[in-house]
Amino acid sequence: MSAPHDVVIIGSGFGGIGVAIRLRRAGVEDLVVLEKAGGLGGTWRDNTYPGAACDVPSHLYSFSFERKTDWSRRFPPQEEILDYLWHCARKYEVLPRIRFGTEVTGAEWDEAESLWRVSTSNGELSARVLVSACGQLNRPVLPEIPGRDEFQGTAFHSSRWEHGVDLAGKRVAVIGTGASAIQIVPELAKVAGRLHVFQRSAPYVISKPDRPYRAWEKALLRTVPGVYGASRARIYAQYESRALGFVKYPKLMGTMAWRFRRELERQVGDRELLERLRPDYPMGCKRILLSDDYYPAFAEPHVELVTEPVKRMTKDGVVTADGTARQLDAVVYATGFASTDFLAPMRIVGRDGRELDKAWRDGGASAHLGITVSGFPNLFLLYGPYTNLGHNSIIYMLESQFRYVVGCVAAMRRAGLDWIEVRPDVQDEFDRRMQELLRTTVWNSGCQSWYMTEDGRIVNNWPGFTFAYRRATRRPDPRDFLRGRNSAAPQRDARYRTA
């Protein structure tokens, strides 16, 4: 086996690319990014369905250290986001350090050597520090529908779109009405001969103030100092203020819900359809979606909203609980991801043979600040438990985590340490505090969402302001960690600095 790397990063989305850039800027040159696919980009590589775009404004959905002033629209489309990530990887010389087509199957902590032994589809390598940047939305989920495998038409998950399939004039079903579906449905309505949208739970869909940037606006952003920064700060403040309703005073969501109902009634004239499109849970309990063309799509005569549960699938279509059979040529599963499994299906084994999956099986995933886990030395998670948002840009959260990880690596070098590990009492107290705060948020107001485990424990979301998270992760507190040096391990230099 080759010599151990200083850092191995799993995943090449925003988290993996960003932390690699920050580590390099801190002097860490011996790092490797492992990517199972043939290209970088994470969710923005995988989700290429028609209409794929971000629901966070462009100026906020980018790294603070790599500003892009020529976004084509206020809300960036998938292709532009992916191009931006490729640009960052090239500019900051991360691209040569990515090993594409290398899937991580597991990692095990070597106590004697103070190293992570990482198993991949292309063999084994070792790392002094292991960073997981897999994200929360990378493992597509298919619904458990009886007879699903019997369907003889075309069927695929929205994140595995089959672009070689021509759906023009076809009988198409979209199963699911989440964030992907509300972008897919309007696009399919333009080409499908018949479109059936199967809804289990009606989403809240509000207006998306999207439009192309004008040439003079791009010129202003590019040439006048401070304009871009002011735009980013304004958008951040606008979105951050929404945390008041999500996490502090959920009753404030009532005003937003009233506006939603008025807009829904304006867009949907059919009273029976209106009632089926009206959500039956508090606004914000599930993810709020943005679209200006989702509701109008149902005014088309060839588009049907189906609210009867799917009973089974047959070789040529779908049968609902009321016995109605609909013949189909294609099915698109817009049914989301295994969001609460985090590092699965990788087998991560820490100190004393402790498996991360088993450690999290009872009570759900937990990590101090969403980044470090007791019993797993030198392991850092990006976009881990308690770090998802309902109101602002996840890139802001990721950049907070980058600083924390770099700070930990730099502190280890300065002190000549081989390993650090968050203390179990520190992690337990953080977890207790998170659950206490989450109890009074809008996400805990009576609905089932992808933020929760099957037993109803919320493990994905941060129950506070993003600036509070940045403050909490500004620098690692040495008191939070167990730490040590393995006398058998070789001496290493301490050149690294915080970013």
N, C-alpha and C positions, 0 to 999 in steps of 0.2 A: 504493500500500500504506500502511496505517496505521502509526503510530509503533511501534517495537518494544516488546514487553512486557518487564518485568524478568525474569519467570519464566513459562515455559509448562510445564504438567504434563500428561503423557499418561496417562489412566486415572483412574477415580474409585472404585476399591475402597479397602480399608483404607490402602494406600500413598499413593494420590493424595489422598484426603481428609485423612489425617493430616499429610502434609508440607505441604499447603496451610494447615492450621491452624497448624502450627508456624512457617511462614514469615510468616503474618499476625501472629502474636504477636511476631515479631522485627522487625516494621515493614515488611514487604514487602507492599504493597497492590496493586501492579500485577502481578497474576498471573492466569493463565487456566488452567482445567482442561478438556482436550479429551476428550470421551467419545463413542465411536462409537455406543453404544446410546442408547435413549431414556430410560434411568434410570441412577442410580448403583448401585454395589454390587459390581461385578466378579464374582467367582466366586459370591457370595451372591445376586446378581441372576440369574445364568445357571442355576444348579443348583437347580431347583425340583421335582425328582423326588420321589415319595412317600418319606417317611422322611428327607429331607435334614436333616442336623444336623452340628454340629461334634464333633470327637473331642478337643477341649481344653476343660477346664472353663470355665464362663461367666466367673468372676471373673478369669481370666487371659486370656481371649479378648476383651479390651476395652482401650481406651487408658487408661494410668495417669492421664492428666489429665482423663478423663471417666468416672468410675466409675458403674456402674449397679448399684443394690442390689436391683432388683425383677425379676431374671431369673426366669422361670417354672420353670426346671429347672437341675440341676447342669451339664448339657451343653446348650448353647443350640440350639434348632431354627433352621432357615434363616430363617423369617419374622422372628423376633426379632432376629437378627443384622442383617438388612437394615433393619429399623426403627431399630435403634441407629445405623447409618451415616447414615440420613436425618436422624435427630435431631442427630447431630454436625455434619452439613453445614449444617443450619439454625441451630443454636445459635451456631456460630462463623462464620457469614456466608460460608461457602464456596459455598453453593448458587447465589447470583447470579453467581458467577464460572465456573460450569460451562457449557460449550457442548455440549449434547446433540446427538446425530445428526451428530457431526463426527468422522469417521474420519481418523486420520493415516496418510498413505500413504508419507511419507518426510520426511527432514530433511537439510539440507546446510549445512555450516559455511561462512560467508562470511568469508574471511580478511581482506579489505580493511576490512570493517565490524565485525569481531569479533562476529558475530551468527549465530544459527541461523535458516535459512530453512525454515520448516515448511510442508509441503504437506499439505492436507487435502481431504476430499470437498467442503468448502464454500469452497475458495480457499486462499490462502497468507497466512501471518502470520509475524512474526519474533520472536525472543526472545534476550535476552542470556544467559539460562541455560535449559537444557532438562533436564527431569526425566522419566525414563521410569518409570511406575508400573504397567506392564502385567502384572507378575507372571509366574509360571512355568506356571500351569495355566489358560490362557485360550484355547488353540487345540485344539479337539477333534480326535481322530484316529479315523478309521474304518479297520477292518482291510482288508487287501488279500485279499479272498476272491473267487475266480473266480465270476462270475455274480451278484455282489452287486446290481448294478443291474437284474437281471432279476426280482428278487423283486417280486411285485405286491401284497403285503400292506402293512401300515403298518410303517415302519422309521424310527428316529431315534436320535440319540446321547443319552445320559443327560443331558447338559448342555443339550439342546435339547428338553426333554420336551414332547410334544404333549398338552396337557391336554384338548383337545377330543375325543380318542380314548377311547372307553369300552372298557376291556380286560376287563370283567367277563364271565366265562364263556368267554373266548377262549383260543386256543392261543398261548402267548407264549414267546419265547426271550429269555434274557438272555445276551449274549455278553461274557464277562469276569467276573472275580471280584476286582476291586480295591475301593478304598474306597467308591466309589459303589454298586457291585453289592451289597455286603454290607448296605447300607441299603435298597436297592430290592427285593431278593429276598423278604424277609419280608413286605413290603407287597403285592407282587404275588401272593404265595402266598395271601393272604386273598381275592383276587377272581378270579384266573385260573382257567379251567376246567382247563387243563393248563399247567404251567410247566417249561420245560427250561432248565437253567443250564449253559452251556458253559464248562468250566474248562480253561485251559491249564496253570496252575500254582496249586497249592493255597496259599491265604494262611494266615498265622497270625492267628487271630481270638481275642482274649481278652475277658474280661468287661468290660462297660461299666457302672461303678457310677453309673448315672443314676437320678434320681428327681425329682419336683417339689419345689420349695422350699415349706415350710409357711408359713402366714401369719405365725406368730410369728418364724420365722427371717428373713423379709423385714423385719419390724418391727425386729428386733434389728440387722440390717445397716444399716438406714436411720437409726436413732436413737442407737445407742451408739457413740461415737467409738472408732476403732481396731479395731472388729470386722471391718469389711470389709478393711482393710489387713492384719490378721492372717490372714484367710482367704486373701487373695491371696498373701501371703508363704509360707504353709504349702504351698499348692498349687505355687507356683514351686519351692520347695526339694524337694518330693516328686518333681516331674517332672525337675528339673535333676539329681538324683542318678542318673537313668537314663543320663546321659551316660557314667558310668563303664563301663557295659556296651557302649554303642554305639561310643565313640571311644577309651577308655583301656584297658580290659581286656575284650576281646570274650568271653573264656572265662566271664565272669560271666553271659553270656546263657544258659549251660547250665542254671543253676538255674531261670530263667524258662521255658526250653523244657521242662524236666521237669514243671513245674506245668501248662504248657499241655497236654502230652500226657495228664496225669491228668484234666484237665477235659474234654478232647475225648472221652476214653473214657467219662467219666461221661454226657456229653450224647448220644453216638452209640452206640446199642446194636448196630446192624448191623455185623458185622466187616468185610464187604466194602466197605461205604460208608465205614467208618472209615479203611481203608487209602487210599481215594481222596481223602479229606479231609485226610490227614496230609501236611504239607509235606515236601519232600525236599531242603531247603537249610537252612543255619543260621538260627536265629531272629534277626531284625533285619536280615538281608541285604537284604530288601525291607521295605516299610512294614508295620508291625504294625497290625492293624485292631482296632476295638472294636465288639462287638455281643453282646447276650444272646439274640437271636432268630434269628440266621443259621443256626446248626447245627440248631436245632429245626425250622426250616422244611423240612428234608430228610426229616423223619419223616412229613410229610404224603404220602398215597398219590398225589396228583396232581403232586408235585414230583419232578423227575428231575435228578440230577447227571450230566452227560455229560463224560467225560474223553477220548473219542476226538476227534482233531483234526477241525475242519471242513474238508471237502474242497472243497465248492462249494455255491452256493446255486442254487435253481431258482425258477421263478415262484411256487411255492406252499410253499416250505420250505427245509430244509437237509439236505444229505447229508454224513455223516461218513466218515472214512477207511475204516471197516469196511464201507461200503456201505449203512448204515442211513439211510433217508429219513424225516424227521420233517416232517409238514405243520404249517404255522404260519399264524396270522392276523397276528402282529406280532412284530417283532424290536427289542429294545432293545440298542444298542451301548454297553456300559459299558467302553469300551476306552481310556479315559484321554486324555492330552493330549500335545502336542509340547513336552515340558517343557524340553528342552535347547536349543531354538531362541531363547528369550528374546525379543528385539525383533522377530523375523520376524512377518509378511512385510514390515514397514516397511523401506525402503531408507535407511539412515543413512550419510551420507558426511561424513567428517571432514577433517582437514588433508591437503592435497595429493591430494584425490580418493580417499582411502582409504575403502573400504566396510567397514562393521563386519561384515557377514555373511561377506565374503571373509577378513577378518582372523581370524575365528573358525573358518573352515572347516577349517583344519588344526590339529588338536589340541584343538578344542572351545573353548567360551566361556571368557573370562578377564577379570577386572577386579580392580583393587586394592581389597581389602576388600569386593569384590562391588559396588562403587559407581562407581569412575572407571576410564576406559580411556585408555591412552596413544594419542595421535593424534586424540583427540576432545575438544577443549577445552570446558569449561563444560557437559559432559554428565554427568549423574548418574543412576545406575540404583538402583532400589529393588527388593528381592527379586531381586537379580541373581545371578551365579555365586557359588557357595560360601556362600550364605546360607540355604538351606533347612535344616530341622531334622528329626530323627527322634524327638526326646524332649521338646520344650517348645513354647511358643507363639511363632509367627512374629510376633505383634504386638510382643513384646519385642525381637526383632531389628529390626523396622521402626522402632521408636522410637529405637533406637541409630543407625540410618541417618538418621533425620530430624535428629538433633542434628548429625551430621557434615555433612550437606548445608547446613543453616543456618549452621554454622560456616564452611564454605567461602564461602558467599555473603557473610557478614558480613566475613570477612577480605579478600575482594576489594574490598569497599566501603571498608574502613578504609585499605587501601593504594592506593586509586585505580587498581585493575587492571581491565583489560577482559577478560582471560582467564587461566585457570589450567589446567594439564594435568599429569596425573600423569606422572612420569618413567618411561621405558620400563624402566630397570633396577630401579626400585622395584616396578613391576608384575610383572616377570619373577621377582624374588626372592620376592614374595608367592605367585605361582603355583607356583613350585618348592616352597616350604614347604608349601602346601596339599596338593600331590600326595604329598609325603613323609609327611605326617601321615595322609592318607587311605589309604595303603597298608596300615596296620595297623588300620583300623577294621573293624567288622562288615560294612559295606557292600561291602567288598572281599574277602569270604570265599567267593566262588565262584558267585554267581547273577547273572542279568541283570535289571536294574531300571530304572525310569524316572529314576533318579539318574545314569545313564550315557549317554554317547554310544554310537553303534553299534560303535565300536572298543573299548569297555570303559573309557573314561576317565571317572571321576566328576567332574562339574562342578557339581552342584547343592548339595551338602551342606557344612555347616560342621563341620570335624573337631575340635570342642572344646566347651568350656562356653560358654553364652550370656553369662555375666558376663565371660568373657575377650574375647568380641567387643565387648561394651559398652566395656570398657577400651580396646581397640584403636581404637575409633571415637569416643572421648570428645571429642577435638578434632583437627582436621586438623593435621598436622605440615608447616610450610612447607618443610622440606627435601625433602619428597616430590614437590614440584611445580615444573614450569617455569611461569613467569608473565610477563606482559608488558602493556604498554599500547599501544594503537593511537593514535598522535597525531592521526589523522584523525577518530577517534570523538569525539562530543561529551562534554564534562565532565558528570559525574553526582555527585550528593551521596553522602555516606557516613553516612547516618543509621541504617543497619541494625545491629542488635545480635545477639548469639547468644541463642538461646532458653534 
